[in-house]
């Protein structure tokens, strides 16, 4: 059985300059300056299938800059039995069209869709296109292996969470379960999944080649109303620290990786973090790589940050989201505004590089609220507490409490999924569309203070630092273009 894990080329209204950030991404965005993130869960799926004896082909038409015609020719030449594609709300209609076109080819491969959108609305995609299977939930690597074994009659029972067709009727095996043991996952076959595609063009890396791993799925808080991955992972699980450390050892020795981004929604804290850091130090990995992760404010103490720095951590990403307490409360962030400043201060004191993510365009957000967020970002840059920042427009993805709230309150401007691509607000808000883009740009410009520029220049120690600064500057310019009015 030949299986293709595919990201077909996509475009926005035929604009070839825009690159979709689809894989391994909780928010979809078209970028002028491309970033490629390693699709970890699809990579696990490819590895598990190969280990089970299946022929597997990894085809990322986005990162490999293929044309759509080249993708169709590839499918015709390889004649796979099954193609799995990850989708997301703003491009799901493009995937419906692709699947219907694949069904006109002679081979008529079986098609599978995965991702947060089809987990939230599986029946919609079964009705709108000729897709054969939808794997709901975030453990679709385990589900894909189960599905292939059923198709080959190696087992008879489909796991919960799978949608399929039988006698022209849409069926499903019930609600998905997240009861798979992550410690049974194999280490990703990085050669099979073309790791080098994702090793360089990524703003999170200071030194390359870099790569991604996931110590857990996905966030131990998991209650933020806007986060699309709470749909995939309503509960939290981790691999054992030793399992993660063993993988890091392979990445160092076999692939000569210099920087690793762990993309667990929020990195484990407490005893797990302590054991992991002590393992990094004991094995000497802290002297060979830099380690990056996502973290929540209000969780760690100064001693935790100090230990992380000693263990080789560099970049630490926080979701600031807003500087207004009412907004943080309404999105269930479980965060107090003063904890933001204190968190980055402690991280910076330990020698880490804090990165903030912020959003503009909440349905209740006024100009004053947005300006308060920009002012806080400016203040944190001025004090030298923050190194980098990412700003986005709030998008309510199907399956999230924010989407349900806005739909119930008639605050959604449209249900045309193509427009959920962060090119415009899709919720009613006191701000105009021009305001939202202007304030989003304002966040990107907030770091431009004399103090920040002076500190950046005086922090240069080697050629890698210069390359990183130039790459970061290009990325910021690209983001300013992304939100051009």
C-alpha positions in Angstrom: 0.0 0.0 0.0 1.5 3.4 -1.1 0.6 6.4 1.1 1.3 10.1 0.4 1.4 12.6 3.2 0.8 15.8 1.2 0.6 19.5 1.4 -0.6 20.5 -2.1 0.4 24.0 -3.3 -2.1 26.6 -2.3 -2.6 30.2 -3.4 -4.7 33.2 -2.4 -6.6 34.4 -5.4 -3.7 33.4 -7.6 -1.2 35.6 -5.8 2.1 33.6 -6.0 3.9 36.0 -3.7 1.9 34.8 -0.7 2.9 31.7 1.2 0.5 29.9 3.5 1.6 29.0 7.0 -0.5 26.0 7.4 1.5 23.2 9.0 1.9 22.9 12.7 0.1 26.2 13.2 -2.6 27.2 15.6 -3.4 30.3 13.5 -3.4 30.3 9.7 -1.7 33.2 7.9 -0.5 34.1 4.4 3.1 35.4 4.6 5.1 37.6 2.3 8.3 36.4 3.9 7.8 32.6 4.2 8.3 30.6 7.4 8.2 26.9 7.2 7.3 24.9 10.4 8.0 21.2 10.7 4.6 19.4 10.6 5.3 17.2 13.6 2.1 15.1 13.9 2.0 14.3 10.1 5.7 13.4 10.4 4.9 11.0 13.2 2.2 9.5 10.9 4.6 9.0 8.1 7.2 7.4 10.4 4.6 5.1 12.0 3.4 3.9 8.6 6.9 3.3 7.3 7.8 1.4 10.4 4.7 -0.8 9.9 5.9 -1.7 6.4 4.0 0.7 4.2 5.5 2.7 1.3 5.3 6.3 2.3 6.1 9.5 0.3 6.4 12.9 2.0 5.3 15.7 -0.4 5.2 19.3 0.8 4.3 21.3 -2.3 4.3 24.5 -0.3 7.8 24.3 1.2 9.2 22.8 -2.0 7.6 25.5 -4.1 5.8 23.2 -6.4 3.1 24.3 -8.8 -0.4 22.8 -8.7 0.2 21.2 -12.1 3.4 19.5 -10.7 1.4 18.2 -7.8 -1.2 16.6 -10.1 1.5 15.1 -12.3 3.2 13.7 -9.1 0.0 12.0 -8.1 -0.6 10.6 -11.6 3.0 9.2 -11.8 3.1 7.8 -8.2 -0.4 6.4 -8.3 -0.8 6.2 -4.5 -3.5 4.2 -2.8 -4.1 6.9 -0.2 -3.3 10.6 0.3 -3.6 12.4 3.6 -3.8 16.2 3.8 -3.9 18.5 6.8 -6.3 21.4 6.3 -7.4 24.5 8.1 -10.4 26.8 7.9 -9.1 29.4 5.4 -8.0 26.8 2.9 -10.5 24.0 3.5 -12.5 25.0 0.3 -9.2 24.7 -1.7 -8.8 21.2 -0.3 -12.3 20.3 -1.2 -11.6 21.3 -4.8 -8.3 19.4 -4.9 -9.9 16.2 -3.5 -12.7 16.4 -6.1 -10.1 16.9 -8.9 -8.1 13.9 -7.6 -11.2 11.8 -7.9 -11.3 12.5 -11.6 -7.9 11.0 -12.1 -7.6 7.4 -13.3 -6.1 6.2 -10.0 -8.8 7.8 -7.8 -6.7 7.5 -4.6 -8.5 7.3 -1.3 -8.3 10.7 0.4 -8.0 11.7 4.1 -8.4 15.1 5.7 -7.2 16.0 9.2 -6.9 19.1 11.2 -8.8 21.4 13.6 -11.4 22.6 11.0 -12.5 19.1 10.0 -12.5 18.0 13.7 -14.9 20.8 14.5 -17.1 20.3 11.3 -16.4 16.8 9.9 -19.8 16.4 8.3 -19.4 19.6 6.3 -16.4 18.3 4.5 -17.9 14.9 3.9 -20.9 16.7 2.2 -18.9 19.4 0.3 -16.4 17.1 -1.3 -15.7 13.4 -2.2 -13.2 12.9 0.7 -13.2 9.2 1.8 -12.2 9.6 5.4 -11.8 12.3 8.0 -9.7 11.7 11.1 -10.8 13.9 14.0 -8.8 14.9 17.0 -5.1 15.5 17.3 -3.9 11.9 17.4 -4.5 11.4 13.7 -1.1 9.8 13.3 -2.4 6.9 15.4 -5.7 6.9 13.6 -4.1 6.9 10.1 -2.2 3.8 11.0 -5.3 2.1 12.3 -7.2 3.1 9.1 -4.6 1.7 6.8 -4.6 -1.6 8.7 -8.4 -1.8 8.4 -8.1 -1.1 4.6 -5.6 -3.9 4.3 -7.8 -6.1 6.4 -5.1 -6.5 9.0 -7.6 -5.5 11.7 -11.4 -5.0 11.6 -12.1 -2.2 14.0 -11.8 1.4 13.3 -10.8 3.6 16.2 -13.2 6.3 17.6 -13.0 9.6 15.7 -13.1 8.4 12.1 -15.6 9.5 9.6 -16.2 7.4 6.4 -18.8 6.5 3.8 -20.7 3.2 3.6 -23.4 2.5 0.9 -23.4 6.2 0.0 -24.1 7.2 3.6 -21.9 9.2 5.9 -20.9 7.2 9.0 -18.6 7.8 11.9 -17.1 5.8 14.8 -18.0 8.3 17.5 -16.1 10.9 19.4 -12.3 10.7 19.2 -10.3 9.7 22.2 -6.8 10.9 23.2 -5.8 7.8 25.1 -2.7 6.9 23.0 0.6 6.6 24.9 2.9 9.3 23.5 5.9 7.3 24.9 5.2 4.6 22.3 5.8 7.1 19.4 8.8 6.4 17.3 11.4 9.1 16.8 10.5 10.9 13.7 12.2 9.7 10.5 13.6 13.1 9.5 15.1 11.9 6.3 11.7 10.5 5.1 10.0 13.7 6.1 12.6 16.0 4.4 13.7 17.8 7.6 15.9 20.2 5.7 12.8 21.9 4.2 12.1 23.2 7.7 15.6 23.8 9.0 16.4 27.3 7.9 13.5 29.6 7.0 12.0 30.0 10.5 12.2 33.1 12.6 12.4 31.2 15.8 15.9 29.9 15.0 18.9 32.0 15.8 21.3 29.4 14.6 20.6 26.9 11.9 20.0 24.1 11.1 17.1 24.1 13.5 14.2 21.7 13.9 11.0 21.1 15.9 9.9 18.5 18.4 6.8 18.1 20.7 7.2 17.0 24.3 3.5 17.0 24.8 0.0 17.4 23.2 -0.8 20.2 23.6 -1.4 22.8 26.4 -1.9 22.0 30.1 -4.1 25.0 30.5 -6.1 24.4 27.3 -8.9 26.8 28.0 -8.2 29.9 25.9 -11.4 30.7 24.0 -9.6 31.6 20.7 -7.2 28.7 20.4 -8.0 26.3 17.5 -5.9 23.5 18.9 -8.1 23.1 22.0 -10.4 21.5 19.5 -7.7 18.9 18.6 -6.4 18.4 22.1 -9.0 18.9 24.9 -6.7 17.1 27.3 -2.9 17.3 28.0 -0.4 14.5 27.8 3.4 14.4 27.8 6.2 12.1 26.8 8.7 11.2 29.5 11.6 13.6 29.9 14.0 10.8 29.2 12.2 10.0 25.9 12.5 13.6 24.8 16.1 13.8 25.8 16.9 10.6 23.8 15.4 12.3 20.7 17.5 15.5 21.3 20.6 13.3 21.4 19.8 11.9 18.0 19.2 15.3 16.6 22.5 16.5 17.8 24.6 13.5 16.8 22.9 12.5 13.5 21.6 15.8 12.1 24.0 18.3 13.8 21.1 20.4 14.8 22.0 23.7 16.5 18.6 24.9 17.8 15.4 23.0 18.7 11.9 24.5 19.0 9.6 22.4 21.2 6.1 23.2 19.9 4.0 21.8 22.7 1.3 24.4 23.2 2.7 25.1 26.6 5.9 23.4 27.7 5.5 21.2 30.8 6.4 22.9 34.1 7.0 21.6 37.7 8.9 18.4 38.3 8.8 17.5 34.6 10.6 20.7 33.7 13.1 20.2 36.5 13.9 16.6 35.4 14.2 17.7 31.8 16.6 20.6 32.6 18.8 18.4 34.8 18.9 15.8 32.0 20.0 18.4 29.5 22.8 19.5 31.8 23.9 16.0 32.8 24.1 14.8 29.2 25.9 18.0 28.1 23.3 18.9 25.5 23.1 22.4 27.0 26.6 23.1 25.6 25.7 21.8 22.1 22.3 23.3 21.2 19.9 26.0 22.1 16.4 25.0 23.1 13.1 27.0 22.6 9.6 26.5 23.9 6.2 28.0 24.5 5.3 29.0 28.0 2.6 30.7 30.0 3.0 33.7 32.3 2.4 33.3 36.0 3.8 29.7 36.1 7.5 29.8 36.7 9.7 31.4 39.5 13.1 32.9 39.1 14.8 29.7 40.0 13.0 27.9 37.2 14.1 30.4 34.6 17.7 30.2 35.9 17.6 26.5 35.6 16.2 26.7 32.1 19.0 29.1 31.1 21.6 26.7 32.5 20.0 23.9 30.6 20.4 25.6 27.2 17.0 27.3 26.8 17.2 30.5 24.7 13.9 31.6 23.1 10.7 31.5 25.2 7.4 32.3 23.6 4.5 33.8 25.7 1.0 34.6 24.6 0.4 38.2 25.9 -2.8 38.5 23.8 -3.9 41.8 25.4 -2.9 44.3 28.0 -6.5 44.8 29.2 -7.6 42.6 32.1 -11.2 42.4 31.0 -10.1 40.9 27.7 -7.7 38.4 29.3 -10.6 37.3 31.5 -13.1 37.1 28.6 -10.8 34.8 26.6 -10.1 32.6 29.7 -6.4 33.4 29.6 -6.2 32.9 33.4 -3.6 35.7 33.5 -3.2 39.0 35.4 -1.6 41.9 33.6 1.1 42.5 36.2 2.2 38.9 35.7 3.2 39.7 32.1 5.9 42.3 33.1 7.1 40.1 35.9 7.3 37.0 33.8 9.5 38.6 31.0 11.6 40.4 33.6 12.5 37.1 35.3 13.1 35.4 32.0 15.3 38.2 30.8 17.2 38.3 34.1 18.0 34.6 33.6 19.4 35.4 30.1 16.5 34.1 28.0 15.1 35.8 25.0 11.3 36.4 25.6 9.0 36.6 22.5 5.5 37.9 22.8 2.4 37.0 20.7 -0.4 39.6 20.7 -3.7 40.0 19.0 -5.9 42.9 17.8 -9.6 42.9 16.9 -11.5 41.3 19.8 -15.3 41.9 19.3 -15.4 44.2 22.3 -12.0 45.9 21.8 -12.0 49.7 21.5 -9.2 52.0 20.2 -8.2 52.7 23.8 -7.9 49.0 24.5 -5.7 48.3 21.5 -3.5 51.3 22.3 -3.0 50.0 25.8 -1.7 46.7 24.4 0.7 48.6 22.1 1.8 50.8 24.9 2.6 47.8 27.1 4.6 46.2 24.3 6.6 49.5 23.8 7.2 49.7 27.5 8.5 46.1 27.7 10.8 46.7 24.7 12.0 50.0 26.3 13.0 48.2 29.5 14.8 45.5 27.5 12.6 42.8 28.8 11.5 41.5 25.4 13.5 40.5 22.3 10.9 39.9 19.6 7.1 40.1 19.1 4.4 38.7 16.8 1.1 40.4 16.2 -2.0 38.9 14.5 -5.7 39.7 13.9 -8.1 37.7 16.1 -9.8 35.0 14.1 -12.6 32.9 15.6 -12.0 29.4 14.2 -14.9 26.9 14.2 -14.8 24.6 17.2 -13.6 27.3 19.6 -15.7 28.9 22.3 -15.0 32.3 20.7 -16.6 31.1 17.4 -19.6 29.8 19.2 -20.0 33.0 21.2 -19.8 35.2 18.1 -22.1 33.0 16.1 -24.7 33.1 18.9 -24.4 36.8 19.2 -24.6 37.4 15.5 -21.1 38.9 15.5 -19.7 36.9 12.6 -19.6 38.9 9.4 -19.3 35.9 7.2 -19.2 32.1 7.1 -17.1 32.2 3.9 -14.1 30.3 5.3 -11.8 31.8 2.6 -12.1 35.1 4.5 -10.8 33.6 7.8 -7.2 34.1 6.6 -6.3 37.1 8.7 -6.4 39.5 5.8 -9.4 41.2 7.5 -11.5 41.0 10.7 -14.4 38.5 10.4 -16.0 39.5 13.7 -17.9 42.7 14.3 -15.8 45.0 16.4 -15.8 48.7 17.5 -12.7 49.1 15.4 -12.7 49.7 11.6 -10.8 47.3 9.4 -8.2 50.0 8.8 -7.8 50.4 12.6 -7.2 46.7 13.1 -4.5 46.6 10.5 -3.0 49.9 11.7 -2.8 48.7 15.3 -1.4 45.3 14.3 1.3 47.1 12.4 1.7 49.4 15.4 2.6 46.3 17.5 5.3 45.3 15.0 6.7 48.9 15.2 6.5 49.0 19.0 10.0 47.6 19.3 11.6 50.5 17.3 13.0 52.4 20.3 16.5 53.9 20.5 17.2 51.7 23.5 16.2 48.5 21.7 18.3 49.3 18.7 21.3 50.1 20.8 21.0 46.9 22.8 20.6 44.8 19.6 23.7 46.3 18.0 25.8 45.9 21.2 24.6 42.3 21.6 26.3 41.2 18.4 29.0 38.6 19.3 29.5 36.7 16.1 28.5 36.2 12.4 25.4 34.1 13.4 24.1 37.1 15.4 24.4 39.4 12.3 22.6 36.8 10.1 19.8 36.4 12.7 19.3 40.2 13.0 19.1 40.6 9.3 16.7 37.7 9.0 14.5 39.1 11.8 14.5 42.5 10.1 13.4 41.0 6.8 10.7 39.1 8.7 9.3 42.2 10.4 9.2 44.1 7.0 7.3 41.1 5.6 4.8 41.2 8.5 4.3 45.0 8.0 3.4 44.1 4.4 1.1 41.3 5.5 -1.1 43.9 7.4 -0.8 46.7 4.9 -4.1 48.6 4.6 
